[in-house]
Amino acid sequence: MPVHIDDLIFSTATVRAGRFRCEPGHPAFRDSGPITGHIVVFPRTGVWIQHADSRPFVADPNIATIYNRGQEYSRRVLSPAGDRCEWFGVTPALASEIAVRCLPLDRITDDRPFTVESAACSPALYLRQRTIYRLLTSGALTGLAAEETIVSIVNDVISAASTEGRRMSKRRVTARHRDLAMNARMLIARDSFGTSDLAQLSAELGVSPFHLCRVFRAVTGATMHAWQMDLRLRAALEQLEGAPGAISRVAHACGFSSHSHLVLWCRRRFGDTPSRLQERLIA
């Protein structure tokens, strides 16, 4: 039977945190029911997500997804691993306070304070939530410290969504541009360890290489190469957690040309070496 896990790993009167795993063959994969709280989700794999009455989008490890309590949504397969993620949630009152601070007031309602569906997840934020999740599961982070940390994670995601929205508004990003960048992200997520080049990507999407480069950067704020390398780095973090010391093997498995290539990108994006990151994640 395909795996389906929905575990609550930490809960108080104000915050919650958990993990979700669902393989494509499970009956709950397409529709696992409405969301039970106001949460932000950090994907570990790529999956198509579609909120009710909205457009589908690619949820990959470079973004965080955002849900209000009661949100209905569906999934479509992108990664053979299905949907694997961790999530952090807050009470309706806290969600409203965060939303009022970060989002346009004219769109906020009592039952739908989060008016955005996703946000770019910086390397620093991704590493932080991975470290926090590890501390929560090990029992090293508890009580008031855990509550404040989870509130700050949710706030940082909603703030990032607000910043991203303002950036795209200034650049006058159209729906057609968003769709093109989304389909490019889908191709990159589907083969993030592979060797697809600009000519292949642009040909598959039916646009010129120049147009694809320009639109992708306008929509995401990143180049396609940087997006691909961030996906590889986030996969490498997960493998480093489960393979103490095996840094060279992880580097090659995640599409890096060598141990030193992984070291270079870890320092550039996470500010530390793979071995130091590994110590943080398995401590």
TIMARRO-919987 format. One record per atom (N, C-alpha, C): x, y, z. Coordinates in steps of 0.2 Angstrom, whole numbers, padded with zeros to 4 digits, always signed. Each point is the difference from the previous one (the first is absolute). Layout:
XYZ
...
***
This chain:
+0004-0006+0000
-0004+0006+0000
+0004+0006+0000
-0001+0005-0004
+0004+0006+0000
+0000+0004+0006
+0005+0003+0002
+0001+0004+0007
-0005+0006+0000
-0003+0001+0006
-0004+0006+0001
+0002+0001+0008
+0003+0006+0001
+0002+0002+0007
-0002+0007+0001
-0004+0001+0006
-0002+0007+0001
+0001+0000+0008
+0006+0002+0002
+0002+0000+0007
+0000+0007+0003
-0003+0001+0006
+0001+0006+0004
+0006-0001+0005
+0005+0004-0001
+0006-0001+0004
+0001+0005+0006
-0004+0005-0001
+0001+0005+0006
-0007+0004+0000
-0003+0001+0006
-0006+0004+0000
-0001+0003+0007
-0002+0007+0000
-0002+0003+0006
-0007+0004-0001
-0002+0004+0004
-0006+0004-0001
+0001+0005-0006
+0006+0002-0002
+0001+0005-0005
+0003-0002-0006
+0004-0006+0000
+0004-0002-0006
-0001-0007-0001
+0002-0003-0006
+0001-0007-0001
+0005-0001-0006
+0003-0006+0000
+0004-0001-0005
-0001-0008-0002
+0002-0002-0006
-0001-0007-0002
+0003-0001-0006
-0001-0006-0002
+0003-0003-0007
-0005-0003-0004
+0001+0000-0006
-0005-0003-0005
+0004-0004-0005
-0003-0006-0001
+0003-0005-0006
-0005-0003-0003
-0001+0000-0007
-0005-0003-0003
+0003-0002-0007
+0000-0007-0001
+0003-0002-0007
-0006+0000-0005
+0002+0000-0006
-0005+0001-0006
-0005-0005+0000
+0001-0006+0002
-0005-0005-0001
-0005-0001+0006
+0001+0005+0005
-0005-0001+0005
-0006+0004-0001
-0006-0003+0002
-0006+0003-0001
-0001+0008+0002
+0004+0002+0005
+0000+0007+0002
+0004+0004-0004
+0004-0002-0004
+0005+0004-0004
-0004+0006-0003
-0005-0001-0004
-0003+0005-0004
-0003+0005+0005
-0004-0003+0004
-0004+0005+0005
+0000-0003+0007
+0004+0003+0004
+0001-0003+0007
-0005+0004+0005
-0005+0004-0003
-0005+0004+0004
+0003+0007+0002
-0005+0004+0002
+0002+0007+0002
+0005+0000+0005
+0004+0006+0000
+0005+0001+0005
-0003+0002+0006
+0003-0003+0006
-0003+0001+0006
+0002+0006+0004
+0005+0004-0003
+0002+0006+0004
+0003+0005-0005
+0002+0006+0003
+0004+0005-0004
+0007-0002+0001
+0003-0002-0006
+0007-0003+0000
+0004+0002-0006
+0007+0000+0001
+0004+0000-0005
+0004-0007-0001
+0001-0001-0006
+0003-0007-0002
+0006+0000-0004
+0005-0004+0002
+0007+0000-0003
+0000-0007-0004
-0001+0001-0007
+0001-0007-0003
+0007-0002+0000
+0000-0007-0001
+0007-0003-0001
+0000-0003-0007
-0006-0001-0003
+0000-0002-0007
-0004+0005-0004
+0000-0002-0007
-0004+0005-0004
-0007-0004-0001
-0005+0004+0000
-0007-0002-0001
-0004+0006-0002
-0005-0002-0005
-0005+0005-0002
-0005+0001+0005
-0001+0006+0002
-0006+0002+0005
-0005+0004-0003
-0006-0001+0001
-0005+0005-0002
-0005+0001+0005
+0000+0006+0003
-0006+0002+0004
-0006+0001-0003
-0006-0002+0003
-0006+0001-0003
-0001+0007-0003
-0003+0000-0006
-0001+0006-0003
+0006+0004-0002
+0006-0003-0001
+0006+0004-0001
+0004-0004-0005
+0005+0002-0002
+0004-0003-0006
+0005-0004+0004
+0002-0006-0004
+0005-0004+0003
+0007+0003+0000
+0004-0002+0005
+0007+0002+0000
+0005-0006+0002
+0006+0001-0001
+0005-0005+0002
+0003+0002+0007
-0002-0005+0004
+0003+0001+0007
+0006-0004+0000
+0006+0003+0000
+0007-0004+0001
+0003+0003+0006
+0006-0003+0001
+0004+0002+0006
+0002+0007+0000
+0000+0004-0005
+0002+0007+0000
-0005+0005+0002
-0006-0003+0001
-0006+0005+0003
-0003-0003+0006
-0004+0004+0004
-0004-0002+0005
-0007+0001-0002
-0005-0005+0001
-0007+0001-0002
-0003+0002+0007
-0006+0003-0002
-0004+0004+0006
-0007-0002-0001
-0003-0002+0006
-0007-0002+0000
-0004+0003+0006
-0006+0002-0001
-0005+0001+0005
-0003-0006+0003
-0003+0000+0006
-0004-0005+0002
-0006-0001-0004
-0001-0006-0002
-0006-0002-0004
+0001+0000-0008
+0006+0002-0002
+0002+0001-0007
+0000-0007-0003
-0004-0001-0005
-0001-0005-0005
+0005+0000-0005
+0004-0005-0002
+0005+0000-0005
+0001-0007-0003
+0003-0001-0005
+0002-0007-0003
+0007+0000-0002
+0002-0006-0002
+0007-0001-0002
+0000-0003-0006
+0006+0001-0004
+0002-0004-0006
+0007-0002+0001
+0002-0006-0003
+0006-0003+0001
+0005+0004-0004
+0006+0002+0003
+0006+0002-0004
+0006-0004+0002
+0001-0001+0006
+0005-0005+0002
-0002-0007+0002
+0004-0005-0002
-0003-0007+0002
+0000-0001+0007
+0003+0004+0004
+0000+0000+0007
-0006+0002+0003
-0004+0004-0004
-0007+0002+0003
+0001+0007+0003
-0004+0001+0005
+0000+0006+0004
+0003-0001+0007
+0006+0003+0001
+0004-0001+0007
+0001+0007+0002
-0002+0002+0006
+0001+0006+0003
+0000+0001+0007
+0002+0005+0003
-0002+0002+0007
-0004+0006+0000
-0003+0001+0006
-0004+0006+0000
-0001+0003+0007
-0001+0007+0001
+0000+0004+0006
-0007+0004+0000
-0004-0001+0005
-0006+0004+0000
-0001+0004+0007
-0005+0005-0001
-0001+0004+0005
-0008+0001+0001
-0002+0003+0006
-0007+0000+0001
-0003+0006-0005
-0007+0000-0001
-0003+0005-0004
+0002+0007+0002
+0000+0001+0007
+0001+0007+0002
+0008+0002-0002
+0004-0005+0001
+0007+0002-0002
+0001+0001-0008
-0004-0005-0003
+0001+0001-0008
-0003+0007-0002
-0005+0002+0003
-0003+0007-0001
+0005+0005+0001
+0003+0000+0006
+0005+0005+0002
+0006+0000-0005
+0002-0005-0002
+0006-0001-0005
-0002+0003-0006
-0006-0002-0003
-0003+0002-0006
-0001+0008+0000
-0003+0003+0005
-0001+0007+0000
+0007+0004+0000
+0005-0003+0003
+0007+0003+0000
+0003+0000-0007
-0002-0006-0004
+0004-0001-0006
-0004+0001-0007
-0006-0001+0000
-0004-0001-0006
-0005+0006-0001
-0002+0001-0006
-0005+0006-0001
-0006-0001+0004
-0002+0005+0003
-0006-0001+0005
-0006-0001-0004
-0001+0003-0006
-0007-0001-0003
-0001-0007-0002
+0005-0005+0000
-0002-0006-0002
-0001-0005+0006
+0002+0002+0006
+0000-0005+0005
-0007+0000+0003
-0002-0007+0001
-0007-0001+0004
+0002-0004+0006
-0005-0001+0004
+0001-0003+0007
+0001-0008-0002
-0003-0003-0005
+0002-0007-0001
+0005-0001-0005
+0002+0006-0003
+0006-0001-0005
+0005+0006+0001
+0004-0001+0005
+0005+0006+0001
+0005-0001-0005
+0002-0006-0001
+0006-0001-0005
-0003+0001-0007
+0002+0005-0004
-0003+0001-0006
+0005-0002-0006
+0005-0003+0002
+0005-0003-0005
+0001-0007+0001
+0002-0003-0006
+0000-0008+0000
+0007-0002+0001
+0005+0004-0001
+0007-0003+0000
+0005+0006+0001
+0006-0001+0002
+0005+0005+0001
+0007-0003-0002
+0004+0004-0003
+0007-0003-0001
+0003-0001+0007
+0004-0006+0000
+0003-0002+0006
+0008+0001-0001
+0003+0005+0004
+0007+0001-0001
+0004-0005+0003
+0006-0001-0002
+0004-0005+0003
+0001+0000+0008
+0000+0006+0002
+0001+0001+0007
-0007-0002+0004
-0006+0001-0003
-0006-0002+0003
-0001-0007-0001
+0002-0003-0005
+0000-0008-0001
+0004-0003+0005
+0006+0002+0001
+0005-0003+0005
-0003+0001+0007
-0003+0005+0001
-0002+0002+0007
-0006-0005+0001
-0005-0001-0004
-0005-0004+0001
+0002-0007+0001
+0005-0002-0004
+0002-0007+0000
+0003-0001+0007
+0004+0005+0003
+0003-0001+0006
-0005+0000+0006
-0005+0004-0001
-0005+0001+0005
-0004-0007+0000
-0002-0003-0005
-0004-0006+0000
+0004-0005+0003
+0007-0001-0001
+0004-0005+0003
+0000+0001+0007
+0001+0006+0003
+0000+0002+0007
-0007-0002+0003
-0005+0001-0003
-0007-0002+0002
-0001-0007+0001
+0002-0004-0005
-0001-0007+0000
+0005-0003+0005
+0006+0003+0002
+0004-0003+0004
-0001+0002+0008
-0005+0005+0000
-0002+0002+0007
+0005+0005+0003
+0005+0003-0005
+0004+0005+0003
-0002+0007+0000
-0006+0001-0004
-0003+0006+0000
-0008-0001+0002
-0001+0003+0006
-0007-0001+0003
-0002+0007+0003
-0006-0001+0003
-0003+0006+0003
-0001+0007-0003
+0002+0005+0004
-0001+0007-0003
+0005+0001-0006
+0006-0003+0001
+0005+0001-0006
-0003-0003-0006
-0003-0006+0000
-0003-0003-0006
-0005+0004-0003
-0005+0003+0005
-0006+0004-0003
+0003+0006-0003
+0004+0004+0003
+0003+0006-0003
+0003-0002-0007
+0004-0005+0000
+0003-0002-0006
-0005-0001-0006
-0005-0004+0002
-0005-0002-0006
-0004+0006-0002
-0002+0005+0005
-0003+0006-0002
+0005+0004-0005
+0006+0000+0001
+0005+0004-0004
+0000-0003-0007
+0000-0007+0000
+0001-0003-0007
-0006+0002-0004
-0006-0001+0003
-0006+0002-0004
+0000+0007-0002
+0002+0005+0005
+0000+0007-0002
+0005+0001-0006
+0006-0003+0000
+0005+0001-0005
-0003-0003-0007
-0003-0005+0000
-0003-0003-0006
-0005+0005-0003
-0005+0003+0004
-0005+0005-0002
+0004+0006-0002
+0005+0002+0003
+0003+0006-0001
+0004-0001-0007
+0003-0005-0001
+0003-0002-0007
-0005+0000-0005
-0006-0002+0001
-0005+0000-0005
-0002+0007-0002
-0001+0004+0005
-0001+0007-0001
+0005+0004-0004
+0006-0001+0002
+0006+0003-0004
+0000-0003-0007
-0001-0006-0001
+0000-0003-0007
-0006+0003-0004
-0006+0001+0003
-0005+0003-0004
+0001+0007-0002
+0003+0004+0004
+0002+0007-0001
+0005+0000-0006
+0005-0005+0000
+0005+0000-0005
-0003-0001-0007
-0005-0005+0000
-0003-0002-0007
-0004+0006-0002
-0004+0003+0005
-0004+0005-0002
+0004+0006-0004
+0006+0002+0003
+0004+0005-0003
+0003-0002-0007
+0001-0007-0001
+0002-0002-0006
-0006-0001-0005
-0006+0001+0002
-0006-0001-0004
+0000-0007-0003
+0001-0005+0004
+0000-0007-0002
-0007-0002-0002
-0001-0003-0006
-0007-0002-0002
-0001-0008+0001
-0006-0001+0000
-0002-0007+0001
+0003-0005-0005
+0001+0002-0006
+0004-0004-0005
+0007-0001+0002
+0003+0005+0003
+0007+0000+0002
+0000-0005+0006
-0004+0000+0005
+0000-0004+0005
-0001-0008-0002
-0004-0001-0005
-0001-0007-0002
+0006-0002-0003
+0004+0004-0004
+0006-0002-0003
+0005-0002+0005
+0001+0004+0005
+0005-0001+0005
-0002-0006+0004
-0007-0001+0001
-0002-0006+0004
+0001-0006-0004
-0001+0000-0006
+0002-0006-0004
+0007-0002-0001
+0004+0006+0000
+0008-0001+0000
+0002-0003+0007
-0003+0002+0006
+0001-0003+0006
-0002-0007+0000
-0005-0002-0003
-0003-0007+0000
+0006-0004-0004
+0002+0002-0005
+0005-0003-0004
+0007-0001+0004
+0002+0005+0004
+0006+0000+0004
-0001-0005+0006
-0006+0001+0003
-0001-0004+0006
-0001-0008-0002
-0002-0001-0006
-0001-0007-0002
+0007-0003-0002
+0005+0004-0001
+0007-0003-0001
+0005+0004+0003
+0000+0002+0006
+0004+0005+0003
+0007-0003+0000
+0001-0006+0000
+0007-0003+0000
+0003-0001-0007
-0004+0001-0005
+0002-0001-0007
+0004+0005-0003
+0000+0000-0007
+0005+0004-0003
-0004+0004-0006
-0007+0002+0002
-0003+0004-0005
+0003+0006-0001
+0000+0003-0007
+0003+0006-0001
-0005+0005-0002
+0002+0006-0002
-0005+0005-0001
-0003-0001-0007
+0003-0003-0005
-0003-0002-0006
-0005-0005+0001
+0001-0005+0004
-0005-0005+0001
-0006+0003+0004
+0001+0004+0005
-0006+0003+0004
-0004+0004-0005
+0003+0005-0003
-0003+0005-0004
-0004-0004-0006
+0003-0005-0003
-0003-0004-0005
-0006-0003+0002
+0000-0003+0006
-0006-0004+0003
-0005+0005+0002
+0002+0006+0002
-0006+0005+0001
-0002+0004-0005
+0003-0001-0006
-0002+0004-0006
+0001+0007+0000
+0006+0002+0003
+0002+0007+0000
+0007+0001-0002
+0002+0006-0001
+0008+0001-0001
+0004+0000+0007
+0006-0002-0001
+0004+0000+0006
+0000+0006+0004
+0001+0006-0004
+0000+0006+0003
-0006+0002+0004
-0006-0001-0003
-0006+0001+0003
-0001-0004+0006
+0002-0006+0000
-0001-0005+0006
+0004+0003+0006
+0007+0002-0002
+0004+0003+0006
-0003+0006+0003
-0002+0004-0005
-0003+0007+0003
-0006-0001+0004
-0005-0004-0002
-0006-0001+0003
+0001-0004+0007
+0004-0005+0000
+0002-0004+0006
+0002+0004+0005
+0005+0005-0001
+0003+0004+0005
-0005+0005+0002
-0004+0003-0004
-0005+0005+0002
-0005-0003+0005
-0002-0006-0002
-0005-0003+0005
+0003-0003+0006
+0006-0003+0000
+0002-0004+0006
+0006+0004+0004
+0003+0005-0004
+0005+0004+0003
+0007-0004+0000
+0000-0005-0004
+0006-0005+0000
+0001-0002-0007
+0006-0002-0002
+0001-0003-0006
-0002-0007+0000
-0001-0004-0005
-0002-0007+0000
+0006-0004+0003
+0006+0002-0002
+0006-0004+0003
+0000+0001+0008
-0001+0006+0003
+0000+0000+0007
-0006-0004+0003
-0006+0000-0004
-0006-0003+0003
+0002-0008+0000
+0003-0002-0005
+0002-0007-0001
+0005-0002+0006
+0005+0004+0001
+0005-0001+0005
-0003+0000+0007
-0005+0004+0001
-0003+0000+0007
-0004-0006+0001
-0003-0003-0005
-0004-0006+0001
+0005-0005+0001
+0006+0000-0003
+0005-0006+0001
+0003+0001+0007
+0001+0006+0003
+0002+0001+0006
-0005-0002+0006
-0006+0001-0001
-0005-0002+0004
-0001-0008+0001
+0001-0003-0006
+0000-0007+0000
+0006-0003+0003
+0006+0004-0001
+0006-0002+0004
+0000+0000+0007
-0004+0005+0003
-0001+0001+0007
-0003-0006+0003
-0005-0002-0004
-0004-0006+0003
+0004-0006+0000
+0004-0001-0006
+0004-0006+0000
+0006+0000+0005
+0002+0006+0002
+0006+0001+0005
-0003-0002+0007
-0006+0001+0001
-0003-0002+0006
+0000-0007+0001
-0001-0004-0005
-0001-0007+0000
+0006-0004-0001
+0006+0004-0002
+0006-0004-0002
+0006+0003+0003
+0001+0000+0007
+0006+0003+0003
+0006-0001-0003
+0004+0005-0002
+0007-0001-0003
+0000-0001-0007
-0005-0002-0004
+0000-0002-0007
-0001+0006-0004
+0004+0005+0001
-0001+0007-0004
+0001-0001-0007
+0006-0003-0002
+0001-0001-0007
-0005-0004-0004
-0003-0005+0003
-0005-0004-0003
-0006+0004-0001
-0002+0004+0005
-0006+0005+0000
+0001+0005-0006
+0006+0002+0000
+0001+0005-0005
-0001-0002-0007
+0002-0006-0002
-0001-0003-0006
-0007-0002-0001
-0003-0003+0005
-0007-0002-0001
-0005+0006-0001
+0002+0006+0002
-0004+0006-0001
+0002+0004-0006
+0004-0002-0004
+0002+0003-0006
+0006+0005+0000
+0003+0000+0006
+0006+0004+0000
+0006-0004-0003
+0005+0004-0003
+0005-0003-0003
+0005-0003+0004
+0001+0002+0006
+0005-0002+0005
-0002+0002+0007
+0004-0003+0005
-0001+0002+0007
+0001+0008+0000
+0005+0002-0003
+0002+0007+0001
-0005+0005-0003
-0004-0003-0006
-0005+0004-0003
-0006+0001+0005
-0002-0006+0004
-0005+0001+0005
+0002+0005+0006
+0007-0001+0002
+0002+0005+0005
-0001+0007-0002
+0002+0002-0007
+0000+0006-0002
-0007+0003+0000
-0005-0004-0002
-0007+0002+0000
-0003+0000+0007
+0002-0004+0004
-0003+0000+0007
+0003+0007+0004
+0006+0001-0002
+0003+0007+0003
-0004+0006-0003
-0001-0001-0006
-0003+0006-0004
-0007+0001+0003
-0004-0005+0001
-0007+0000+0001
-0002+0000+0007
+0004-0005+0004
-0002-0001+0007
+0005+0003+0005
+0006+0003-0003
+0005+0003+0004
+0004-0005+0004
+0000-0006-0002
+0004-0005+0004
+0001-0006-0004
+0005-0004+0002
+0002-0006-0003
-0005-0006+0001
+0000-0005-0005
-0005-0006+0001
+0002-0003+0006
+0006-0001+0002
+0001-0004+0007
-0003+0004+0006
+0001+0006+0000
-0003+0004+0005
-0007+0000+0000
-0003+0001-0006
-0008-0001+0000
-0002-0007+0002
+0004-0005-0002
-0002-0007+0002
+0000+0000+0008
+0005+0003+0003
+0000+0000+0007
-0006+0003+0003
-0002+0005-0002
-0006+0004+0002
-0007-0005-0001
+0000-0003-0005
-0006-0004-0002
-0001-0007+0004
+0006-0002+0002
+0000-0007+0003
+0001+0000+0007
+0002+0006+0003
+0001+0001+0007
-0005-0003+0004
***
